[in-house]
Structure formats: C-alpha cells, structure tokens
Amino acid sequence: MKNLKYDLDALFESRKHEILTTNSSFFSKGPIYYVSPDGDDENDGKSRNTPWKTLNKVSSTPLVRGSVVLFERNRTFRGVLTCCEGVTYSAYGKGAKPRLFASPENAAYPAAWEKLEGTDNIWRYTKEITDCGTLVFDGGAYHSIKEIPSYVDGKYIVRGTDIPFDVKKNIRYDLGIFCDCAKVMRRDIPVPDMYNRENVGTLYLRCDRGNPGLVFSSIELCVRENGVVPKNGVTIDNLCIRYAGCHGIGGGNVKGLTVRHCEIGRIGGCVQFYNPDGRVTRYGNGVEIYVSCADYTVENCYLYEIYDAAITHQFKGKSPSPCTMTNVVYKNNLIENCVYSIEYFLDQDDCDEQIMSDILIENNFMRCAGYGFGTQRPDGTTPAHIKGWDHKNPAKNFVIKNNIFDRSGHMIVHAGFADAAYKPQFVGNTYIQNDGGEFLRVGKNPTSMMYFDDSAQDSVKNILGDENGCVACYKGENK
C-alpha cells in the first residue's frame, strides 16, 4: 500500500473554505429580482432598495426564462423554494451564503413545548407539524434520534413486536423524538405525503434536562419537505440549504439542472412510506433527480450530515417511456458524513432501452461514509462512497476518476451491474480504509464483499481496473 503524500485534513479544509467563500457575478439579459428579510412582498423586487421578503413570494411568482433571483447574503429565509423553468437562484451582498431553511421556525423558546402529563421528560411541540426527520440542536451540536414504530391494524406498535407503542415509555433515548402523523390514511396506513399539508400531527421530544426551549439556543425541525423543488434549466448557485426532512434539492424527470457553490447539510430522515407488513422506510438525499435526467451537474458544493445520499440520480420500477440519464457530472465537491456520498442506480422493470450515458464523477473529496446523522439507520451495513447496489445499471461512458475516498463505515465502492460492459471506468482514485474493513463489492450481480487487507492494491487494479489508483490504510483514531 502506498503512503499518502499530503495532509488529508488540510486538503479537505482548504476545499471547504474555497466552497464556502465562493462568490458569483451575473450579467443577465433577463430581469433580476432581489430578496431580503427586510423587504416586502408588495415590492416589485427589482432593486436592492425594493426587495421581496419571503420564499413564498418567490415560489408563487411566475418568472420568465432567463430571470435571476438573488437572496441577500448572511440572512435566513424559511420555507420551500419552488423554482421556475430556466431561472437562476443565487446570492447578492457580502458575507456567508444565504440560508434557506425548510424548518418553519427556531423552536428554542419555552412556549413551543409543554410537558406531557404523567411524565417528567417527554415534551410535546405545541404546534401541529408534518412528519419530522430529525431535530437539530444548537446548529448541529446534537441530532435527535427518531423512533419509528410500525403501523399495523390501526395503531403504532414497537417494531418487531406486537406491543402497542407508548409515547411515555418507548422513546428510549434523551433527545429521542416520535411524530404521530396519521390523519391522512390509505388502506388503513398513514400517508406521509409532502404534498398533503393536512397530514399533520404531534411531535414528541424526550429531553431529560427540562424544557427544550430553555435547554437549547436553537432547535430546527427537519419537516417533510424538499428544501428546493427544481425545474428544467434551473441553476442553484451559492445558497446554503438546510433542515429539509426529505431532499435538499429534489425533483423527477428534470433536464438542465446545475447546482454549484452551495452548502447543503442536515437533510433527511422522514418516513417515506409505511408498508402493510409493518416495515418502515426513511429517506432523504442532498441533491436528487429521480427517473430521467439530462445535463445534470453538481459541482463545487459542500454536502454533509445527510440521511441517505449526498448526490444521486436514480430509478427503479416501471415507467411509460425508456428511462435515460445522460450527461451527468459530479465534480469538485466535498462530501462528509453521508451514508452514501454518491448513489446511482437504474433498473427499469418494463424496458430494455434504459441507459445511463456520459456520466462523470471527478475530483470529489469524500470522507466518512456511514458516519454522522445517518448512523441511526436500521440498515447499517450498506454505507459506501460510490453506491450502485446490485441493480441492472446499464451504462456507457461512465467514468469515476481522480476522487479521494476517505474511509467508510462499511464499503468504499458498491457497483453491481447486469453485464460486464456496464462497469464504470475507475481512473486514478485514492482509496483509504481502515485495516480489515469492508472494501469493494464490484462485479456482475450478485456482487460479493472484498475486504481491505494486503491485497487491496491488487483488487483496485484487477477488479476495478484502476491502474493508477492509490490505496492507503488509515492509521489514525477512528471517528
């Protein structure tokens, strides 16, 4: 195994600083609109002196292609940004990137919480709320731990048992939460639909130190929303997107999406669906396009603490037309503490014309897959930096090059495929893992695990085909 010739911590911190301090200039032929918390939604939004105020105003205003919307730097905007086709959303002014929080409020005030009768440490949020993926305390110092009971025969039950779930007894941990959102049902199962705002309920929080509104300086609620809903031809630039319980930026069948110079973190964890057999699926990605995509770029972004994947294009199931994923580029990103750094899969059940083509994953720094917030997942054996699963994954011109993969709680690469011709091309990557840890699952389906040992360099060369790949064993203290 080779020795690394650079300081990883310094390298990663340098890229983080570069991303977080990047600015952009726009010379638009279309109209430019300004948004500031000091503005007014009755303004025309066309100058810094007459800005709009809210995300709701931006989202509800039909904007023409070529328009640019600029949010004031170092300010916070709450809600969901729903984009218009062909519009750029970015920043103006000085300071940190504008903060777009899906969290409806900072709930760190005493009146937001009341103690549940008959308990000493269970607190009820005093407002009805949609499902909540997690709570984030004091800017990320702590995350809540979400209790996910099953829902069977009209009641919540402790998972894996037939015992009714009791809020007073079954929130097992300090800062544990439970969301009772079962107003909207389908076939006697709750429907946690982000587009149905009527499916709200009660959020419970165990806080052993007293009223949470007094214990913490900030409590952000990752409610069941996408932070940004993209459309075709949209650019998201220089924004900070946090506290969405679904995806940071998420849409389906989108063409021409560019995400650049953004900070995206503390995302996901909401219930995606309840199964009739009692299983529960949670989800939440940083940037996602589902089903088909084209001309999709994520570059120079910092993504961290995300329940599922930092960046993904994916589809499995049936579609009325062939699913195609073309000209996809992920480059120069810094990704930390996400369960999957980059996830991809394509497995269309009813069509052989499906294809991923011209996919480039280049010069990304990926650190500690499967660490952080996502460790509370029940399926803790799946994390990877490159996650393709054992799907069909038909692909051509799929290149993964010059990336640094720095440790995973499980494997570094999981890339299965139905035909050897679909295998991604690995070129000049650096693979760092703990000695004896899981390493690669690569090959025709079903894949099998290879472990990180003295043969790791040979595996990179012979299995991945990465002739110039660098393999290093992590010798420091594990995270």
C-alpha positions in Angstrom: 0.0 0.0 0.0 1.2 3.5 -0.8 1.8 6.3 1.7 -0.2 9.4 1.3 1.9 12.4 0.3 -0.4 15.1 1.6 -2.3 16.1 4.8 -5.9 15.0 4.3 -7.3 17.2 6.9 -5.6 20.3 5.5 -6.7 19.3 1.9 -10.3 18.9 2.9 -10.4 22.1 5.0 -8.9 24.0 2.1 -11.6 22.8 -0.3 -14.3 23.6 2.3 -13.0 27.1 2.7 -12.9 27.6 -1.0 -16.5 26.4 -1.5 -17.9 28.4 1.4 -16.3 31.7 0.4 -17.0 31.5 -3.3 -19.0 34.4 -4.9 -20.6 34.8 -8.3 -21.3 37.6 -10.7 -24.2 37.7 -13.1 -24.6 39.6 -16.3 -28.2 38.7 -17.1 -30.2 39.9 -20.1 -33.3 38.9 -18.2 -34.9 40.6 -15.2 -33.1 40.4 -11.8 -35.1 40.1 -8.5 -33.8 40.7 -5.0 -35.0 39.0 -1.8 -34.2 40.2 1.8 -35.8 39.6 5.2 -36.0 43.4 5.4 -38.1 43.6 2.2 -41.8 43.5 1.5 -43.7 41.1 -0.8 -45.7 44.0 -2.1 -42.5 45.5 -3.6 -41.6 44.9 -7.2 -38.4 43.1 -6.2 -36.4 44.7 -9.0 -33.8 46.5 -6.9 -31.9 46.2 -3.7 -34.0 49.0 -2.4 -37.3 47.3 -3.2 -36.7 43.6 -2.4 -39.2 40.9 -1.9 -39.3 39.3 1.6 -40.2 35.6 1.5 -39.6 32.3 -0.2 -43.3 32.0 -0.7 -43.4 35.2 -2.8 -40.5 33.9 -4.9 -42.1 30.5 -5.3 -45.6 31.8 -6.2 -44.4 34.4 -8.8 -44.3 33.2 -12.4 -40.8 34.2 -13.7 -39.7 34.2 -17.3 -36.8 32.1 -18.5 -33.5 34.0 -18.1 -34.6 35.6 -14.9 -32.2 35.8 -11.9 -33.3 35.7 -8.2 -30.8 36.9 -5.7 -31.1 36.3 -1.9 -29.3 38.6 0.5 -26.1 37.0 1.9 -25.8 36.2 5.6 -29.6 36.2 6.1 -32.1 33.4 6.8 -35.2 32.6 4.7 -37.6 29.9 5.9 -39.9 27.7 3.8 -39.6 25.9 0.5 -38.2 27.3 -2.8 -40.2 26.1 -5.8 -38.3 27.1 -8.9 -39.5 28.3 -12.3 -38.0 26.9 -15.5 -34.9 28.5 -16.8 -34.3 30.7 -13.8 -31.1 31.1 -11.8 -31.2 31.4 -8.0 -28.2 32.9 -6.3 -26.9 35.5 -3.8 -26.0 39.2 -3.5 -24.2 41.3 -0.9 -21.4 40.3 1.4 -20.9 37.6 3.9 -22.0 33.9 4.2 -24.2 32.3 1.7 -28.0 33.0 2.1 -29.5 30.4 4.4 -32.7 28.6 3.1 -34.1 26.7 5.9 -37.1 24.3 5.4 -37.5 24.4 9.2 -40.6 26.5 9.9 -39.1 28.2 12.9 -36.4 28.1 15.6 -38.3 26.3 18.3 -35.9 27.1 21.1 -38.4 29.1 23.2 -40.2 27.8 26.3 -43.8 28.3 24.9 -43.0 26.0 22.0 -43.0 23.0 24.4 -45.3 21.6 27.1 -44.7 18.6 29.3 -46.8 15.6 28.6 -49.0 14.8 31.6 -47.7 11.9 33.6 -44.1 12.2 32.6 -41.0 14.1 33.8 -39.1 14.3 30.5 -41.5 13.9 27.5 -42.3 17.3 25.8 -45.0 18.0 23.2 -44.4 20.6 20.5 -47.3 22.9 20.8 -48.0 23.3 17.1 -49.2 20.6 14.7 -46.5 19.5 12.3 -45.9 17.2 9.4 -43.6 14.2 9.9 -40.1 15.4 11.1 -36.9 13.6 10.0 -34.9 14.9 12.9 -34.4 17.9 15.2 -31.1 19.7 15.0 -30.0 21.4 18.2 -27.6 24.3 18.6 -26.6 24.5 15.0 -25.6 20.8 14.7 -24.1 20.1 18.2 -26.8 17.4 18.5 -29.3 15.5 16.4 -32.4 13.8 17.7 -32.9 10.1 17.4 -36.2 9.2 15.7 -38.4 6.4 17.0 -40.0 4.6 14.1 -42.8 2.3 15.3 -44.6 0.2 12.8 -48.3 0.9 12.0 -50.4 -2.2 12.0 -54.2 -2.7 12.4 -54.9 0.9 13.1 -52.2 1.5 15.7 -48.5 2.1 16.2 -46.6 -0.8 17.6 -43.0 -1.3 18.7 -41.1 -2.5 15.7 -40.6 -6.3 15.6 -43.2 -6.9 18.3 -47.0 -6.8 18.8 -46.6 -4.3 21.7 -48.5 -1.0 21.3 -46.2 1.9 21.1 -46.5 4.1 24.2 -45.0 7.6 23.9 -44.5 7.8 27.7 -42.4 4.6 27.7 -41.0 3.9 24.3 -39.0 7.0 23.5 -35.8 5.3 24.6 -33.2 8.0 24.4 -32.6 11.5 25.6 -33.4 13.8 22.6 -35.4 11.0 21.0 -38.5 12.0 19.0 -41.7 10.5 17.8 -44.1 12.0 15.2 -47.7 11.0 15.4 -48.9 12.0 11.9 -51.7 9.7 10.9 -54.6 12.0 10.0 -54.5 11.0 6.3 -54.8 7.3 5.6 -54.8 5.0 2.6 -55.7 1.3 3.0 -55.6 1.9 6.8 -51.9 3.0 6.6 -50.7 6.6 7.3 -49.7 8.5 4.1 -46.7 10.8 4.9 -47.2 12.9 1.7 -45.1 16.1 1.5 -47.8 17.5 -0.9 -50.6 16.9 1.5 -50.3 19.5 4.2 -53.3 18.1 6.1 -51.3 15.1 7.2 -50.0 16.7 10.4 -49.9 15.6 14.0 -48.0 15.9 17.2 -44.2 15.9 17.7 -42.9 14.4 21.0 -39.4 15.0 22.3 -37.7 13.4 25.2 -35.5 16.0 26.9 -34.1 14.9 30.3 -32.7 18.3 31.2 -36.0 20.1 31.2 -38.0 22.3 28.8 -36.1 22.1 25.4 -36.8 25.8 24.8 -34.7 26.7 27.8 -32.0 24.0 27.3 -31.0 24.9 23.8 -30.3 28.1 21.9 -31.7 26.7 18.6 -33.9 23.9 17.6 -34.5 23.4 13.9 -37.2 21.0 12.7 -36.5 18.9 9.5 -40.1 18.7 8.4 -41.3 16.6 5.5 -40.4 18.9 2.6 -37.8 19.3 -0.1 -35.8 22.4 0.5 -35.7 23.3 -3.2 -38.0 21.9 -5.9 -36.2 22.3 -9.2 -37.5 22.6 -12.8 -35.9 22.3 -16.2 -33.0 24.6 -16.9 -32.6 25.8 -13.3 -29.3 26.9 -11.7 -28.9 26.9 -7.9 -25.8 28.8 -7.0 -24.2 30.0 -3.8 -27.1 29.0 -1.5 -27.0 27.3 1.9 -29.8 24.7 2.1 -30.6 23.0 5.4 -33.2 21.3 7.6 -35.3 19.6 4.9 -36.7 16.3 6.1 -36.9 14.9 2.5 -34.3 16.2 0.0 -32.3 19.3 0.0 -32.9 19.7 -3.8 -35.2 17.1 -5.2 -37.2 16.5 -8.4 -38.1 14.0 -11.0 -37.6 14.0 -14.8 -35.5 17.2 -14.7 -33.3 18.4 -17.5 -30.6 21.1 -17.3 -30.2 21.3 -13.5 -27.0 22.9 -12.3 -26.1 23.1 -8.6 -22.9 24.9 -7.8 -21.0 26.6 -5.0 -23.7 25.5 -2.5 -23.7 24.3 1.1 -26.2 21.5 1.7 -26.5 19.8 5.0 -28.5 18.3 7.8 -31.1 16.8 5.4 -33.5 13.9 5.5 -34.8 11.2 7.9 -38.5 11.5 7.3 -40.7 8.5 6.7 -41.1 7.8 3.0 -43.8 5.1 3.4 -45.2 2.6 5.8 -45.5 -1.0 4.4 -48.6 -3.2 5.2 -46.3 -5.7 6.8 -45.1 -3.1 9.3 -41.8 -2.2 7.8 -41.0 1.5 7.6 -38.7 3.3 5.0 -37.0 6.5 5.8 -35.2 8.7 3.2 -33.6 12.0 2.3 -30.9 13.0 -0.2 -28.9 16.2 -0.6 -29.4 16.6 -4.4 -31.6 14.1 -6.3 -33.2 13.6 -9.7 -35.5 10.6 -9.9 -36.4 8.8 -13.1 -34.8 10.5 -16.2 -32.3 13.3 -16.2 -30.1 15.1 -18.7 -27.4 17.8 -18.5 -27.3 17.5 -14.7 -24.3 19.0 -12.9 -23.4 19.2 -9.2 -20.1 21.0 -8.7 -18.0 22.8 -6.1 -20.6 22.0 -3.3 -20.1 21.1 0.3 -22.6 18.4 1.4 -22.7 16.9 4.9 -24.8 15.1 7.5 -27.4 13.7 5.1 -29.5 10.7 5.9 -29.1 8.9 2.6 -27.0 10.1 -0.4 -25.3 13.5 -0.8 -25.8 13.4 -4.6 -27.9 10.9 -6.7 -29.6 10.1 -9.9 -31.8 7.0 -9.6 -34.8 5.0 -10.8 -36.1 1.5 -10.1 -39.6 0.4 -11.2 -41.9 0.9 -14.2 -42.1 3.9 -16.5 -44.3 4.6 -19.5 -41.1 5.5 -21.5 -37.5 4.5 -21.5 -35.6 6.0 -18.6 -32.4 7.8 -19.7 -29.8 9.5 -17.6 -27.4 11.4 -19.8 -24.6 14.0 -19.4 -24.4 13.8 -15.6 -21.4 15.5 -14.0 -20.4 15.5 -10.3 -17.1 17.2 -9.7 -15.0 19.2 -7.2 -17.4 18.5 -4.4 -16.6 17.9 -0.7 -18.8 15.3 0.9 -18.7 14.3 4.6 -20.7 12.1 6.9 -23.4 11.0 4.5 -24.5 7.4 4.3 -23.8 7.3 0.6 -21.5 10.0 -0.9 -22.7 9.4 -4.5 -25.5 7.0 -5.2 -26.8 5.9 -8.7 -29.0 3.2 -10.0 -31.1 2.3 -12.9 -33.3 -0.8 -13.0 -36.4 -0.3 -15.2 -38.6 -3.4 -15.0 -40.5 -2.9 -18.2 -38.0 -1.6 -20.7 -34.7 -2.7 -22.2 -33.9 0.8 -23.7 -32.9 2.3 -20.3 -29.4 3.7 -20.2 -27.0 5.8 -18.2 -24.6 7.5 -20.6 -21.8 10.1 -20.3 -21.6 10.0 -16.5 -18.5 11.7 -14.9 -17.6 11.6 -11.2 -14.4 13.6 -10.9 -12.1 15.2 -8.4 -14.5 14.9 -5.4 -13.3 14.6 -1.8 -15.5 12.1 0.0 -15.0 11.5 3.7 -16.5 9.1 6.3 -19.5 7.4 4.5 -21.9 6.0 7.0 -20.8 8.2 9.9 -22.7 11.1 11.4 -26.5 11.6 11.5 -27.2 8.5 9.2 -25.8 6.1 11.8 -29.3 5.8 13.2 -30.5 3.9 10.1 -31.7 0.4 10.8 -29.8 -0.9 7.6 -26.4 0.0 8.9 -24.4 -2.4 6.6 -25.0 -0.5 3.4 -22.9 2.7 3.5 -20.4 3.4 0.7 -18.8 6.3 -1.1 -20.0 5.1 -4.5 -23.3 3.2 -4.3 -24.8 1.5 -7.3 -26.2 -1.5 -5.5 -26.9 -4.8 -7.3 -29.1 -3.2 -10.0 -29.0 -3.7 -13.8 -27.3 -0.3 -14.2 -27.0 -0.3 -18.0 -24.3 2.3 -18.8 -21.8 3.5 -21.3 -19.0 6.1 -20.9 -19.4 6.1 -17.1 -16.1 7.4 -15.6 -15.1 7.7 -12.0 -11.7 9.4 -11.8 -9.3 11.4 -9.5 -11.5 11.2 -6.4 -10.4 10.7 -2.8 -12.5 8.1 -0.9 -11.5 8.5 2.7 -13.0 5.7 4.9 -16.4 4.2 5.1 -18.2 2.6 8.0 -18.6 -0.3 5.6 -17.5 -0.5 1.9 -15.8 2.1 -0.3 -17.4 1.1 -3.6 -20.6 -0.9 -4.3 -21.0 -1.2 -8.1 -23.1 -4.0 -9.4 -24.3 -4.5 -13.0 -26.1 -6.9 -15.2 -23.5 -7.1 -17.9 -19.7 -6.6 -17.7 -20.0 -3.9 -20.5 -21.8 -1.7 -18.0 -19.0 -1.5 -15.5 -17.9 2.1 -14.7 -14.3 3.0 -15.6 -12.2 3.8 -12.5 -9.2 6.0 -13.1 -6.6 7.4 -10.7 -8.7 7.4 -7.5 -7.4 7.3 -3.9 -8.9 4.6 -1.7 -8.4 4.9 2.1 -9.9 2.4 4.5 -9.5 1.0 8.0 -7.3 -2.1 8.1 -9.5 -5.2 7.8 -12.6 -3.2 7.0 -15.1 -3.9 4.1 -13.7 -2.6 0.8 -15.4 -3.4 -2.5 -18.5 -5.0 -3.9 -17.9 -4.8 -7.6 -18.9 -7.1 -10.5 -21.8 -8.7 -12.2 -24.8 -9.3 -9.9 -24.8 -10.7 -7.3 -21.7 -9.0 -6.0 -19.7 -10.2 -3.1 -17.6 -8.4 -0.5 -13.9 -7.9 -0.7 -12.1 -6.8 2.4 -9.3 -4.2 2.9 -6.1 -6.1 3.5 -2.7 -6.5 1.9 -4.3 -7.5 -1.4 -6.3 -4.2 -1.6 -3.9 -2.7 -4.2 -4.3 -5.7 -6.4 -8.1 -5.5 -6.0 -8.1 -1.9 -7.2 -6.0 -2.8 -10.2 -7.6 -6.2 -11.1 -11.2 -5.8 -10.0 -11.8 -2.0 -10.5 -9.3 -1.7 -13.4 -7.8 1.4 -11.8 -4.2 1.0 -12.9 -3.1 4.2 -11.2 -5.2 4.0 -8.1 -3.6 4.7 -4.8 -4.5 2.6 -1.8 -3.8 3.6 1.8 -4.6 2.2 5.2 -6.0 4.7 7.7 -3.8 4.6 10.9 -5.4 7.4 12.9 -8.1 7.2 15.6 -11.4 6.1 14.0 -14.3 8.6 14.0 
